[in-house]
Amino acid sequence: MTVTTPATGQALPPVELVTCTIDGIEMSVPKGTLIIRAAEQLGIEVPRFCDHPLLSPVAACRMCLVEIEGQPKPQPACAVAVGDKMVIKTQMTSEIADTAQRGVMEFLLINHPLDCPVCDKGGECPLQNQAMTAGHAESRYNGVKRTFPKPINVSAQILLDRERCVSCARCTRFADEIAGDPFIELLERGAHQQVGTADDQPFDSYFSGNTVQICPVGALTSADYRFKARPFDLVSTPSTCEHCAAGCGLRVDDRRNKVQRRLALDVPEVNEEWNCDKGRFAFTYLDTDRITHPWVRDEDGDLVPASWPEAIAIAAEKLAGVRGKVGVLTGGRVTREDAYMYGKFARLALDSDDVDFRSRATSTEEAQFLASSVAGSGLGVTYADLEKAPIVLLVGIEPEEEAPIVFLRLRKATLEGSTKVAAISSWASPGFAKTGGTVLAAAPGAETEVIEALATNAATLSEAASAVATALREPGSIILLGERLSAHPGAISAVSNLAGASGAALAWIPRRAGERGALDAGALAGVLPGGRPLTDAAARAEVSAVWGTHADALPSQPGLAFAEVIDAVLTPPIAEEPAPGTEADDALIIAETAVESAAVATDSDNEAADAAAQNAGIDADLEEPEPRISGLVIGGVEIDDLPNPDKFREALRDVDVVISLETRLSGVDAYADVIFPVAVDTERAGSYTNWEGRVRPFGKILKDAFTLTDGRVLAMIADQLDVNIGTGEPAQVRRELDELGTFSGPRVAPPAVPAQSVSTPEPGQAILASWRHLLDLGVLQAGEKYLAATARPAVARLSGATAAGIGAIDGEAVTVASDSGSITLPLLVTDMPDGVVWIPGNSPGSEVNSSLAVVPGAVVSITAGGAA
Amino acid sequence: MAELPQAVRGFSTTFFTMFRKVNTEQYPEDKDKYPPKPAFHGRHQLNRHPDGLEKCVGCELCAWACPADAIYVEGADNEEGERHSPGERYGVVYQINYLRCILCGLCIEACPTRALTMTNEYELADNSREKLIYEKDDLLAPLMPGMAEAPHAMVAGTTAKDYYEGKVTGATPAQLEEVAAREAAKAAAQAASDAAALEQVADVDALGVAVAGAKSKYAANAKEEALAARATDAGKGGEQ
C-alpha cells in the first residue's frame, strides 16, 4: 500500500498448445491440461467424484473413464493429460466409455447403503445425480453390504458415515494439501478401506468444514446442519463473511427466514473455494438474544421499552444538549456503509470529529499510519500477489488465527516453492509452522529492533535475518502488518520505514471484517471518506460539496481517538484558578477542592464530592470545568475487546449521555440512555472492504426482515436534529461513496515514533505475548457448541529456561498475573525467547483484557501452580 | 280437453314425485350408512411400528413430492433416551395444510417407510385457517394394543433394518416399563408442582394477606386448582 508492487516487466512465456479431438470436436489446449478440464471447456461433463480442480489428481473413484484411441482400456479423464493428436471419446460418443462408467457406478453402489432418505446430502448429492445419469436402474448384487456403525465423530463438528464413503480421498487430500492438517487419512485396504483419524487426534482443523462441502456423497456431514433441511427448502443467497478481514464469499442458505447453513462460495480472487470453520459454522448469534425494540431510561433509571419516534426524539434531545462534545465509538461489526454514516453523523449532526472504529488496543501512531498509508488507497497487495511474492514477512499477525484465507494462500504459495514466509514473532505458531517459514524471534515490544535491523540490513544480522532482509529487497516482496503491533510504540513506524527502505509492498490486515471499510469510509478522527485528511482544506471542500454543506460546517481540527475519548471522560480538564480575593469565599473553595478531588477519585468519591459541593451551597456545575466529552454514541463495541474493559465501563458510567445502537445486549446497555436495535448482516445490504482493499458487497438475505441499519437510525436522529445526512439506506450511501471516490491530494506523513526501550522483566516476571485463537469466546461465535469444541486448548507457553526459573513443570499449571487479576493455564514449554509468556487472548479460562487489563508487551508476574 | 291451469300441471309433477324412491343421502345423520370407498384419498395418517415407534424418518420426500406445497417437515436427530423412530432420524415437526392439500396422494407414494398413508376420513372443514394446519399430534396413528407411546428405546438387539423388514411385532416388557416409568415420573413432577402451588396458597392463607385485584384472583384460582389436584390425587390413591 505504501509502495505498490513494482512492475516486473517480464513477458509471460508463450503457452505451448496441443491439439486433440474430443467427441469429434477438435480443440487446442495448453499442454498438461487434463482431459476432464478440456472436455469441460467444450461443455461435455464427464461424471466424476474424486476430481476437484484445486486438488491433485488421484483417479481414485474411476468414474470418469473415457476411451482414448490407441489405448487398450478406458482411461480416467481426471488424471490423464491431453496429448497431441489424441482422439478422446467420452460417454457421449463411446459405448466403451459409457459401459465402463455404468460398471464403475454399479461397483460404487455395491457397498453404498442407499439410505438417501436419512442422509443430509440427499437432493444435492453427486452420487444420486450421477447414479441417475450414468448408472443401471437395477443392481445385480444380491450379497451382504459392508456395514459400519452409523456416524462416528471425527471431530465434535464433523461426522463420518463410513458406509456411504466411495473412497474418493477428496477430504484427505484437502486436509493434507490445502489445510495442512492431515488428521484424517484413508486406513485399511480393499473393501475395508475407510477414512479415519488417529485415536488421540480428532480432526480439529480450522478448515474441517470444507471437507463436508467437497464430499461427493453423504459420508461427511456436520453436526451443526444435521437433519435440518433439504436443498429444496433452502433459499441460497450469495454473501460476504463478517468474521474477519479476509472477505470470503459465502453462500447463505435460509429456510423460512432462518439461516440453516453457510457454504464457501467460489471466488477465485479471494477465497478460491474454501473458507474457515468460523465463517462456515458461527452464525447462531444472528438470532440469539436480539433486541427487538428501542429502550429508553426513565426518571428512575430503569430501561423501559419505547416506540421508535419516542426513542428517536429522546436521543436527539439528549445529543442536542451535548453537541460538539460527543464521542462516536464504533466497532468491527459495522459495514462500510454504516461506518460512513457514523462518520458523517459525527461531523455534521454532532459537530464532532471524535469518531473511531478501532474498538481494541490502539495508538495514535497507528491512526497516523492508517491515515497516511492505508485509508482510501484502494486495491493494494492482493491474494494473487502473495502467491507470486519471493518473501512474505509477517509482523504482528498470525494468519491462521486472524485471517485464515491469507494462511491458505501463504501455504499454497510456499508449497509451490516460489514463496518464502518469515515472521517476527515470539514463537512459531502451529499455523506458521505449516508454512515452513523462518521465525525471527522477538519478545513483544522488541519487534522494533528486529524490524530496524532488517531495514538497515546490517552486517551484524544473523544468517536467517540476513536472508530475509535480502529477500525483502527483491521485487514483489510483501510485508503483512497486523493490528496487534499498535500496542508497541515505534513498531508501526519501523515497519513503514522498512517498507520504504526495502521496496517491499506493505499491507495492513486488521482482525475484523469492518475495519478497512470503516477506515476508507472516514470513521476515524482526522480522516474523511476516501482517505482525505481532515486538516486539508481541499479535502474538506470535496467532502462538503458531496455532503451539500458549507465547507465551514465540517470540523477542521482532528478529534480524539478511541482511547483519548475514554480518557477525556475520565479525566476532565482541571478548573482554572478563580481570581483570588474577588468572589472566592470559603464555600467556593470547599466546592472547588471537592471538584478537584472528584477528578481523580472513583465514582463513589465523585458522588461524595458532588454532595459536598452541594452542601456548601454552591452549584457544582458552575464551577466544574467544561468536560471535553459529555456524550457517547456507541455501535458495535464489545466491551471486553478493549484493553481495559473496567476503565471503559467507568467512562460509560461517568458520561452524561450514552446512545447505543446494538443488535443484542452487549454490556453497553447497562449505561445507555437510549438503545436502538439494528440489523445484523442477514437483514441488511452492505459491504465490507477486505484487507486487500477489495470491496466485497452483499445483499439482504432474509427478505422478511425489517430491522433498520445503523445508518438508517443515525439518519433518523439527524433528521430530528434538523440536520440532513441523507437517508442512510445502503444503496444511497454506496452512491455517495462512489461519488466521493478517493483523495488524490497529499496525505499526512507516515508516523515516525521512536522505538521505546523494552521493559526487562525481573525474575518471576515475563513480558506478555498474546493473540487470539480463531475459535474463542468471540461474541459472534456465541451458541455454537460443536464449533467451540474444536477450538484449540488454552495453554500458557514459556521457554524451558523461563519455566525452570519459576519451577514450573510442563503440563502443570502456571499463573500469569497483573495488578488487575490472574490467569491460570497448563504450561506448554515452547521454543521461544526467555522472559516471555504467551497466553491466548480470549479463550475459555484466558480472557486477557477482562482478567489482566494489560496489552501484550506489558510485564506480568508468572508463578508455578494455580492462583493463590 | 279444456286447458288445465298451468299451476295444476306444475303441482302434478310435485305430487307424483312424492311417491318415487328417494335418492337423497342424509348427511351427517346417516353418514355411517354410506362409507367412502376403501381407496378413497382422505386425511393423512402417520403410522407407527408395531412397538409404537414412529415410522416417519423426517426425510421430507413427501414435502418434495407435494404439488401443492402443503407439507412442512423438519427432521431431527434421535437422541439417546429420546427415541421417536428406529434409526438416526425422525420428523420433529410434521404439518399438513389442508387448505392447500389436494389429496392427490403423491406424498404417500413418495414415502420410503410407509409412514404416511391416507385414511378415508373426508370431513376436512373447520372455522379457522389455523385449525386446518394439522400438526404431527393430529396426524399420528392412534396407539393400537401392544404399542407403547414413543419416545422409547428400540426393541433390544434389533436394528432399523429389522423394523423395516417387519421383524418387530410389538412392544417388549422393557419398552412398556420404560414408558410407564416416564409417565410415572411425569405424574410425580406434576404432583410436586401442584403441591408447591398449594403451599403457596397456604402461605398466603397463613399470613392472612389481603391481595387486591388480579393478584387475589390468581391466588384464588391457584388455590382451587391445588385443591382440585389434591382431590384427584386422593381419588387415584383410592383406586389403587
Contacts between the chains, C-beta under 8 A, distances in Angstrom:
chain1	res1	chain2	res2	distance
A	116	B	59	7.8
A	117	B	57	5.7
A	117	B	59	3.5
A	117	B	61	6.2
A	117	B	112	4.6
A	117	B	113	7.3
A	118	B	57	5.3
A	118	B	59	6.2
A	118	B	75	8.0
A	118	B	87	6.1
A	118	B	88	5.7
A	118	B	89	4.4
A	122	B	59	7.1
A	123	B	64	7.5
A	150	B	88	5.8
A	151	B	88	7.5
A	226	B	77	5.7
A	227	B	58	6.5
A	227	B	75	3.7
A	227	B	76	5.6
A	227	B	77	5.7
A	227	B	88	7.9
A	227	B	89	5.2
A	228	B	74	7.5
A	228	B	75	7.2
A	229	B	74	7.7
A	230	B	60	4.7
A	230	B	63	7.6
A	230	B	64	6.8
A	232	B	63	7.9
A	232	B	64	5.8
A	233	B	60	7.2
A	233	B	63	7.8
